């Protein structure tokens, strides 16, 4: 999925604060929370998001919604990852 396609999807859902986020290959974001709801769309690479005991492998075009204060971790794949994130 191209960035402009992902951007249009998020805008059509009413999101106004949309940022591009990238992490290098094999990067790990240990368990953490955000004080806001977030929605992401992967535009390059991939990552595994773990929420509780549930693992979600995300690749290009995949979308994920995270509720505020939901504890999760992120393990970035061998090619790194870039995603668009909508948040307040």
C-alpha positions as CSV (number, residue, x, y, z in Angstrom):
1,X,0.0,0.0,0.0
2,X,1.3,3.4,-0.9
3,X,1.5,6.2,1.7
4,X,-1.1,8.4,-0.1
5,X,-3.6,5.5,0.0
6,X,-3.0,4.9,3.7
7,X,-3.3,8.7,4.3
8,X,-6.6,8.8,2.5
9,X,-8.0,5.9,4.5
10,X,-7.1,7.6,7.8
11,X,-8.4,11.0,6.6
12,X,-11.7,9.4,5.5
13,X,-12.1,8.0,9.0
14,X,-11.9,11.6,10.3
15,X,-8.3,11.6,11.6
16,X,-6.5,14.9,11.3
17,X,-3.3,14.2,13.3
18,X,-1.4,11.7,11.1
19,X,2.3,11.1,11.4
20,X,4.8,8.9,9.7
21,X,6.8,6.6,12.0
22,X,9.8,4.4,11.1
23,X,11.9,2.0,13.1
24,X,15.1,0.1,11.9
25,X,15.2,-3.6,11.4
26,X,15.0,-5.8,14.5
27,X,14.2,-2.8,16.8
28,X,12.2,-3.7,19.9
29,X,9.8,-1.3,21.7
30,X,9.3,-3.0,25.1
31,X,5.9,-3.2,26.7
32,X,4.4,0.3,27.0
33,X,1.1,2.2,26.7
34,X,0.0,5.5,25.1
35,X,-2.5,7.9,26.8
36,X,-4.5,8.1,23.6
37,X,-6.2,5.9,21.0
38,X,-4.1,5.2,17.9
39,X,-4.7,3.7,14.5
40,X,-1.8,2.6,12.2
41,X,-1.4,1.4,8.7
42,X,1.8,-0.3,7.6
43,X,3.3,1.2,4.4
44,X,6.7,-0.6,4.3
45,X,8.3,-3.5,6.1
46,X,6.6,-5.3,8.9
47,X,6.4,-5.9,12.7
48,X,4.9,-8.0,15.3
49,X,2.7,-6.3,17.9
50,X,2.0,-8.2,21.2
51,X,-1.1,-7.3,23.2
52,X,-1.5,-9.4,26.3
53,X,-0.7,-12.9,24.9
54,X,-2.0,-12.2,21.5
55,X,0.6,-11.6,18.7
56,X,-0.3,-9.8,15.5
57,X,2.1,-10.0,12.6
58,X,1.6,-6.8,10.5
59,X,2.7,-6.4,6.9
60,X,2.2,-3.7,4.2
61,X,-1.5,-2.7,4.1
62,X,-2.4,-4.1,7.5
63,X,-4.2,-1.8,9.9
64,X,-4.3,-1.9,13.7
65,X,-6.3,0.1,16.2
66,X,-5.0,0.5,19.8
67,X,-7.1,1.8,22.6
68,X,-5.7,4.3,25.0
69,X,-3.6,2.8,27.9
70,X,-3.6,-0.7,26.2
71,X,-0.3,-2.3,27.1
72,X,1.6,-3.6,24.0
73,X,5.1,-4.3,22.7
74,X,6.5,-4.0,19.1
75,X,9.1,-6.2,17.5
76,X,10.3,-4.8,14.1
77,X,11.0,-7.2,11.3
78,X,14.3,-7.7,9.4
79,X,13.4,-5.0,6.9
80,X,12.4,-2.3,9.4
81,X,9.0,-0.8,9.3
82,X,7.3,2.5,8.3
83,X,3.7,3.2,9.2
84,X,1.3,6.0,9.3
85,X,-0.2,6.6,12.8
86,X,-3.3,8.6,13.5
87,X,-3.7,9.9,17.0
88,X,-5.3,12.9,18.7
